[in-house]
Amino acid sequence: MTYAPGPYGYGYAPSPPPPKPGVIPLAPLDLNHVLGGAFGAYRRHWKELLGITLVAYALAAAVIAGLGAALWAALADRWEAMADTSAPGEPGLSDLSPLFIGLGSFWLVFSLGVLLATGLLYAAVGVVVQEAVLGRRARFGTVWRRAWSRLGPVLGTVALPALAVLVPVLLFLAGFFLLLGAMVASIGTDGGDGTGWALSGLLFLLLGFGTMPLALWIWVKFSLAPTAAVVESAGTLTALRRSSELVRGSWWRIFGYTLVMMLIVGCVSFAVQMAISLATQVSLFAAPLAQHATPGTVFTAAGTQMALLALLQLLTQALLGPLQPLTSGLLYVDRRIRKENLGPVLARAAAGPAV
């Protein structure tokens, strides 16, 4: 038995602290460790994470903008016809159908573009977590190559849970369009009152609210799958099973930790956007009025300021975007430390040469 002198005499030697080669100690993590590790990993690898985030979302934005321009060109005549107040009669549901189809197509491509960019971001975060826990640095090229090589499985782990979240979203959209259709039918020339459309819309809205808890449960259950797909080089289904195993028995804890980070990101994003919006409004009204502006200069200033506001908000989202997946990545490490005693394995890997 080993004894060591303490401040009040002799006693048992205190246990040595767990090794900490990287952003977290290689022991079960509490909330401070997870949040501090996420910010620490971001601070060490912000160039790689921000670069990949900007590239991914810029590519998605280019595709979405191209589709939006094509959609506007295809539906411009329809918009003008509906805006023509001299045309006889009121627009009916048949007039709105092409617009609904076009908007639905645009929303679908927009979702696919965002999903692709999100998958690339999650794959990059998985690489960064793996290196940051071991205290290693990774260059942009290394992170990009490894993230791109794992994009397929990671995209599957992001897409399948997203489908569960998509169900209440689609139900809400269906309810909204049905209520909109009921309004159009009630003011149309066909004499319909739109009651059936309105009741169907309310039913879809209630179904949307009813499926939200199940969608949230599935999302948390598979939230660790993207990191498993990168760290363990697992396929989509294998990574989803691994996430389910690791989350089992700790769903509320993982949900709570993730929610705390989401609230932090949301509050910071809201504060930045409010500051940007306030500055934009002040400059929008002050500059043109000081120059005895005409309606044309006011319109130009408004367009410029709105474009600047959108760009700054996009940059804010790009800056804050990696924090939530970093939290999920560290929760994956924490669950493996708790359930599989991964700490000693990580300590040996950190002491060895980088691979």
Backbone hydrogen bonds, N-H to C=O, Kabsch-Sander energy under -0.5 kcal/mol:
donor,donor_aa,acceptor,acceptor_aa,energy
4,A,11,G,-2.6
6,G,9,G,-4.3
9,G,6,G,-1.4
11,G,4,A,-1.6
13,A,2,T,-0.8
22,G,24,I,-0.7
22,G,133,V,-0.5
23,V,132,A,-1.3
26,L,19,P,-3.0
27,A,25,P,-2.2
34,V,30,D,-2.2
35,L,31,L,-2.8
36,G,32,N,-2.8
37,G,33,H,-2.6
38,A,34,V,-2.2
39,F,35,L,-2.3
40,G,36,G,-2.5
41,A,37,G,-2.8
42,Y,38,A,-2.0
43,R,39,F,-2.4
44,R,40,G,-2.1
45,H,41,A,-2.0
49,L,45,H,-2.4
50,L,46,W,-2.8
51,G,47,K,-2.2
52,I,48,E,-2.3
53,T,49,L,-2.4
54,L,50,L,-2.7
55,V,51,G,-2.3
56,A,52,I,-2.8
57,Y,53,T,-2.5
58,A,54,L,-2.1
59,L,55,V,-2.2
60,A,56,A,-2.0
61,A,57,Y,-2.5
62,A,58,A,-2.2
63,V,59,L,-2.0
64,I,60,A,-2.5
65,A,61,A,-2.9
66,G,62,A,-2.2
67,L,63,V,-2.2
68,G,64,I,-2.7
69,A,65,A,-2.4
70,A,66,G,-2.1
71,L,67,L,-2.9
72,W,68,G,-2.4
73,A,69,A,-2.3
74,A,70,A,-2.0
75,L,71,L,-2.0
76,A,72,W,-1.0
79,W,75,L,-2.4
80,E,76,A,-2.5
81,A,77,D,-2.3
82,M,78,R,-2.0
83,A,79,W,-2.0
84,D,80,E,-0.8
85,T,83,A,-0.9
87,A,84,D,-1.1
96,L,92,G,-1.3
97,S,93,L,-1.5
100,F,96,L,-2.5
101,I,97,S,-2.6
102,G,98,P,-2.5
103,L,99,L,-2.8
104,G,100,F,-2.5
105,S,101,I,-2.4
106,F,102,G,-2.4
107,W,103,L,-2.6
108,L,104,G,-2.1
109,V,105,S,-2.4
110,F,106,F,-2.6
111,S,107,W,-2.4
112,L,108,L,-2.3
113,G,109,V,-2.6
114,V,110,F,-2.4
115,L,111,S,-2.5
116,L,112,L,-2.4
117,A,113,G,-2.2
118,T,114,V,-2.7
119,G,115,L,-2.5
120,L,116,L,-2.0
121,L,117,A,-2.1
122,Y,118,T,-2.7
123,A,119,G,-2.1
124,A,120,L,-2.2
125,V,121,L,-2.5
126,G,122,Y,-2.1
127,V,123,A,-1.6
128,V,124,A,-2.4
129,V,125,V,-2.9
130,Q,126,G,-2.0
131,E,127,V,-1.8
132,A,128,V,-3.2
133,V,129,V,-2.3
134,L,130,Q,-0.7
135,G,132,A,-0.8
136,R,131,E,-2.8
143,V,139,R,-2.5
144,W,140,F,-2.9
145,R,141,G,-2.5
146,R,142,T,-2.4
147,A,143,V,-2.6
148,W,144,W,-2.7
149,S,145,R,-2.1
150,R,146,R,-1.2
151,L,148,W,-1.0
154,V,150,R,-2.2
155,L,151,L,-3.1
156,G,152,G,-1.9
157,T,153,P,-2.1
158,V,154,V,-1.8
159,A,155,L,-2.7
160,L,156,G,-2.4
162,A,158,V,-1.4
163,L,159,A,-1.8
164,A,160,L,-1.0
165,V,161,P,-1.8
166,L,162,A,-2.1
167,V,163,L,-1.1
169,V,165,V,-1.1
170,L,166,L,-3.0
171,L,167,V,-2.2
172,F,168,P,-2.5
173,L,169,V,-2.5
174,A,170,L,-2.9
175,G,171,L,-2.5
176,F,172,F,-2.4
177,F,173,L,-2.7
178,L,174,A,-2.3
179,L,175,G,-2.2
180,L,176,F,-2.4
181,G,177,F,-2.7
182,A,178,L,-2.2
183,M,179,L,-1.9
184,V,180,L,-2.3
185,A,181,G,-2.7
186,S,182,A,-1.9
187,I,183,M,-1.2
188,G,184,V,-0.7
198,A,194,G,-2.2
199,L,195,T,-2.6
200,S,196,G,-2.3
201,G,197,W,-2.4
202,L,198,A,-2.3
203,L,199,L,-2.2
204,F,200,S,-2.3
205,L,201,G,-2.0
206,L,202,L,-2.2
207,L,203,L,-2.3
208,G,204,F,-2.1
209,F,205,L,-2.1
210,G,206,L,-2.2
211,T,207,L,-1.8
212,M,208,G,-0.7
212,M,209,F,-0.5
215,A,211,T,-2.2
216,L,212,M,-2.4
217,W,213,P,-2.3
218,I,214,L,-2.3
219,W,215,A,-2.3
220,V,216,L,-2.2
221,K,217,W,-2.2
222,F,218,I,-1.8
223,S,220,V,-1.4
225,A,222,F,-1.1
228,A,224,L,-1.8
229,A,225,A,-2.5
230,V,226,P,-1.3
231,V,227,T,-3.1
232,E,228,A,-2.0
234,A,228,A,-0.8
239,A,235,G,-2.7
240,L,236,T,-2.2
241,R,237,L,-2.3
242,R,238,T,-2.4
243,S,239,A,-2.4
244,S,240,L,-2.2
245,E,241,R,-2.3
246,L,242,R,-2.5
247,V,243,S,-2.5
248,R,244,S,-1.4
250,S,247,V,-2.9
254,I,250,S,-2.4
255,F,251,W,-2.7
256,G,252,W,-2.6
257,Y,253,R,-2.6
258,T,254,I,-2.4
259,L,255,F,-2.5
260,V,256,G,-2.2
261,M,257,Y,-1.9
262,M,258,T,-2.4
263,L,259,L,-2.5
264,I,260,V,-2.3
265,V,261,M,-2.8
266,G,262,M,-2.8
267,C,263,L,-2.7
268,V,264,I,-2.4
269,S,265,V,-2.7
270,F,266,G,-2.6
271,A,267,C,-2.5
272,V,268,V,-2.6
273,Q,269,S,-2.6
274,M,270,F,-2.4
275,A,271,A,-2.2
276,I,272,V,-2.7
277,S,273,Q,-2.8
278,L,274,M,-2.6
279,A,275,A,-2.5
280,T,276,I,-2.5
281,Q,277,S,-2.5
282,V,278,L,-2.3
283,S,279,A,-2.3
284,L,280,T,-2.3
285,F,281,Q,-2.0
286,A,282,V,-2.4
287,A,283,S,-1.5
289,L,285,F,-0.9
290,A,286,A,-2.0
291,Q,287,A,-1.0
291,Q,288,P,-0.5
292,H,289,L,-1.3
293,A,288,P,-1.8
298,V,294,T,-2.3
299,F,295,P,-2.3
300,T,296,G,-2.3
301,A,297,T,-2.7
302,A,298,V,-2.6
303,G,299,F,-2.6
304,T,300,T,-2.4
305,Q,301,A,-2.6
306,M,302,A,-2.5
307,A,303,G,-2.2
308,L,304,T,-2.3
309,L,305,Q,-2.5
310,A,306,M,-2.5
311,L,307,A,-2.2
312,L,308,L,-2.6
313,Q,309,L,-2.3
314,L,310,A,-2.1
315,L,311,L,-2.3
316,T,312,L,-2.1
317,Q,313,Q,-2.3
318,A,314,L,-2.2
319,L,315,L,-2.4
320,L,316,T,-2.1
321,G,317,Q,-1.8
323,L,320,L,-1.3
324,Q,320,L,-0.5
324,Q,321,G,-0.5
326,L,322,P,-1.9
327,T,323,L,-1.9
328,S,324,Q,-2.0
329,G,325,P,-2.4
330,L,326,L,-2.2
331,L,327,T,-2.1
332,Y,328,S,-1.9
333,V,329,G,-1.7
334,D,330,L,-2.5
335,R,331,L,-2.5
336,R,332,Y,-1.9
337,I,333,V,-2.2
338,R,334,D,-2.3
339,K,335,R,-2.6
340,E,336,R,-2.3
341,N,337,I,-0.9
342,L,336,R,-0.9
346,L,342,L,-2.4
347,A,343,G,-2.4
348,R,344,P,-2.3
349,A,345,V,-2.2
350,A,346,L,-2.5
351,A,347,A,-1.7
352,G,348,R,-1.2
